[in-house]
Amino acid sequence: MGELLTVRGVSSGYGQIRVLRSISLNVLDGEIVALLGANGAGKTTTLNTISGLVKLSSGELLFAGKSVARQPAEMLPGLGLVQVPEGRQIFGSMSVEDNLLLGGYHRYVGNSRSVRGDVREMFEMFPVLGQRRRQLAQSLSGGEQQMLALARGLMARPRLLLLDEPSLGLAPMVVSQVFAHIGSLPERGVTVLLVEQNAKQALEVANRGYVLENGSIVMSGKASQLLKDERVRSAYLGDDNPAGPGEA
């Protein structure tokens, strides 16, 4: 497997506040890689820096061997680098189907038949979305909205999908469904970099993992090894769902 994403010595932040401190990680083509850490560790900032939403202060970002450090964020989906943000951020006043069509916006002109074919594929992958295709997205349950956010990201036909807290606020049964879909993505040709506080679920679906603390990578390894590591177990596996039962 070749190296699809290379993050080398990257620092970034907001104004004068530096959040990431010379972090380095990589994601191989066909992998699922988990990025773990407590609240405020810099996980979302890492994804936002990779996707161009946070300005790089220093370091290198390579995607498929080419620098994307200075690429505008809106250009990256066309290159195959797509982020599904924390909090779903669906368009609630639009229908489920229109949300999906927006996911393929960058290739819709001159290729609308292909995009609509992908919508049908998403309805096959997520049958509940097909059943609610005409409903406003805001009328969906939390779990259905997360599936819509994931499907909308897949509409861009990503090579690398950045997933930010896909289990946030969801009931355990729904979390299992969402992670089952995530685990199947490499079979569809989609590589995944996954930010997730539910460390057990993330490491069970991932090939490898990194642990981020205070903006620095402090640990990395195979997911199976991190699951057994006492430091990881103590810090991140003691309570898989501290927020309670969550949404359906």
C-alpha positions in Angstrom: 0.0 0.0 0.0 1.3 3.4 -1.0 1.3 6.5 1.2 -1.8 8.5 0.4 -1.5 11.2 3.1 1.7 12.5 4.6 1.6 15.0 7.5 5.2 16.0 8.2 6.2 18.5 11.0 2.9 20.3 10.8 2.1 23.2 13.1 -1.1 25.3 12.9 -3.6 27.2 15.0 -5.8 30.2 15.3 -4.2 33.6 15.2 -1.5 33.7 17.8 -2.7 30.5 19.4 -0.7 27.5 18.3 -2.7 24.3 18.6 -0.6 21.7 16.6 3.0 21.4 17.5 5.1 19.8 14.7 3.0 16.7 14.3 3.8 13.9 11.8 1.6 11.1 10.7 0.7 9.1 7.6 -2.2 7.2 6.1 -1.6 4.4 3.6 -3.9 3.8 0.7 -6.7 1.4 1.8 -6.3 2.0 5.6 -8.5 3.2 8.3 -6.4 5.2 10.7 -7.8 6.5 14.1 -6.7 9.7 15.7 -7.4 9.6 19.4 -7.2 12.3 22.1 -9.1 14.1 24.8 -11.2 17.2 24.2 -8.9 20.1 23.3 -6.0 17.8 22.2 -6.1 19.2 18.6 -7.9 16.4 16.8 -10.4 18.6 14.9 -7.7 21.1 14.2 -5.6 18.4 12.6 -8.5 17.5 10.2 -9.2 21.1 9.5 -5.6 21.8 8.7 -5.4 18.8 6.3 -8.6 20.0 4.6 -7.4 23.6 4.3 -9.9 25.1 6.8 -7.1 26.1 9.2 -3.9 27.8 7.8 -0.7 25.8 8.0 2.0 27.6 10.0 4.8 25.2 9.1 5.4 21.7 7.8 4.3 19.7 4.8 1.0 18.2 3.7 1.2 15.7 0.9 -1.8 14.0 -0.7 -1.1 11.3 -3.2 2.5 12.5 -3.3 1.6 16.1 -4.1 1.6 19.1 -1.8 -1.8 20.4 -0.8 -0.5 22.8 1.8 -1.5 25.9 -0.1 -4.5 24.5 -1.9 -7.8 26.4 -1.3 -10.2 24.2 0.8 -12.9 24.2 -1.9 -10.5 22.6 -4.4 -9.7 19.6 -2.3 -12.9 17.5 -2.8 -12.1 17.6 -6.5 -8.7 16.0 -5.8 -10.4 13.3 -3.7 -9.8 14.7 -0.2 -13.1 15.1 1.6 -14.1 15.9 5.2 -17.3 15.0 7.0 -17.3 17.6 9.9 -18.2 17.2 13.5 -21.8 18.0 14.2 -23.0 16.7 10.8 -23.7 20.2 9.4 -26.3 19.0 7.0 -28.6 21.5 5.3 -31.7 21.1 7.4 -34.1 23.1 5.2 -33.2 21.0 2.1 -34.4 17.5 1.3 -32.3 14.4 1.9 -31.8 14.0 -1.8 -30.8 17.6 -2.4 -28.2 17.2 0.4 -26.7 14.3 -1.5 -26.7 16.1 -4.8 -24.7 18.9 -3.1 -22.1 16.4 -2.1 -21.4 15.8 -5.8 -21.6 19.5 -6.8 -18.0 19.7 -8.1 -18.6 17.1 -10.8 -22.3 17.7 -11.5 -21.9 19.9 -14.6 -21.7 17.7 -17.6 -21.9 14.6 -15.5 -25.3 14.8 -13.8 -26.3 11.2 -14.8 -23.3 9.8 -12.9 -24.0 11.9 -9.9 -27.7 10.8 -9.8 -26.5 7.2 -10.2 -24.4 7.8 -7.1 -27.4 9.1 -5.2 -29.2 5.8 -6.0 -26.1 3.9 -4.7 -26.2 5.9 -1.5 -29.9 4.9 -1.1 -28.9 1.3 -1.5 -26.1 1.7 1.1 -28.3 3.6 3.5 -31.9 2.4 2.9 -33.4 4.7 5.5 -32.3 7.7 3.4 -34.0 6.3 0.4 -37.2 6.0 2.4 -36.9 9.6 3.4 -35.5 11.1 0.2 -38.1 13.8 0.0 -38.1 14.7 3.7 -36.3 17.8 5.0 -33.0 16.8 6.5 -33.8 18.5 9.8 -36.7 16.0 10.3 -34.3 13.1 10.5 -33.2 11.5 13.8 -29.6 12.1 14.9 -28.5 8.7 13.6 -30.1 9.3 10.3 -28.5 12.7 10.0 -25.1 11.2 10.6 -25.7 8.6 7.9 -26.8 11.5 5.6 -23.6 13.4 6.4 -21.5 10.3 5.7 -23.4 9.6 2.4 -23.0 13.2 1.4 -19.2 13.0 1.9 -19.1 9.8 -0.2 -21.0 11.6 -3.0 -17.7 13.4 -3.8 -16.1 10.0 -4.5 -13.2 10.6 -2.1 -10.0 8.7 -2.1 -9.5 9.9 1.5 -12.4 10.6 3.8 -11.7 12.6 7.0 -14.3 11.7 9.6 -14.7 14.0 12.7 -16.5 12.4 15.6 -19.1 10.4 13.7 -20.5 8.8 16.9 -21.0 12.0 18.8 -24.3 12.0 20.6 -25.6 8.8 19.1 -27.2 5.8 20.9 -25.0 2.7 21.1 -27.0 0.7 18.6 -26.8 3.5 16.1 -23.1 3.9 16.7 -22.6 0.2 15.8 -24.5 0.8 12.5 -22.4 3.9 11.7 -19.1 2.1 12.4 -20.2 -0.9 10.3 -20.5 1.5 7.4 -17.1 3.0 8.2 -15.5 -0.4 8.3 -16.8 -1.2 4.8 -15.3 1.9 3.2 -11.9 0.5 2.2 -13.8 -2.2 0.2 -15.3 0.7 -1.7 -11.9 2.2 -2.4 -12.1 4.9 0.3 -9.3 5.4 2.8 -10.3 6.9 6.2 -8.7 9.1 8.8 -11.0 8.9 11.8 -11.2 11.3 14.7 -13.2 9.7 17.5 -13.5 10.0 21.2 -15.1 6.5 21.4 -11.6 5.0 21.4 -12.7 1.3 21.6 -15.0 1.6 18.6 -12.4 3.5 16.6 -9.6 1.1 17.3 -11.7 -1.9 16.6 -12.4 -0.7 13.1 -9.0 0.9 12.4 -5.7 -0.6 11.1 -3.5 1.8 13.0 -3.9 4.7 15.4 -2.2 7.8 16.7 -2.7 9.5 20.1 -2.7 13.3 20.3 -2.1 15.2 23.5 -1.8 19.0 23.8 -1.2 19.3 20.1 1.6 16.7 19.8 1.6 13.0 18.8 2.6 11.0 21.8 1.9 7.5 20.7 1.2 5.5 17.6 1.0 1.9 16.5 -1.2 -0.9 15.2 -4.8 -0.6 16.5 -4.7 -4.0 18.1 -1.6 -3.0 20.1 -3.1 0.3 21.2 -6.2 -1.5 22.4 -4.0 -3.5 24.7 -1.7 -0.6 25.8 -2.3 0.2 29.5 -1.8 3.9 29.0 -4.5 4.0 26.3 -6.8 1.8 28.3 -6.4 4.0 31.3 -6.9 7.3 29.5 -9.4 6.4 26.8 -11.1 3.1 27.3 -12.4 3.4 30.9 -15.8 4.8 29.8 -16.8 4.4 26.2 -19.9 6.6 26.4 -19.5 9.2 29.2 -22.2 11.5 27.7 -25.1 9.0 28.2 -27.4 7.1 25.9 -27.4 9.8 23.1 -29.7 10.2 20.2 -31.4 7.5 18.1 
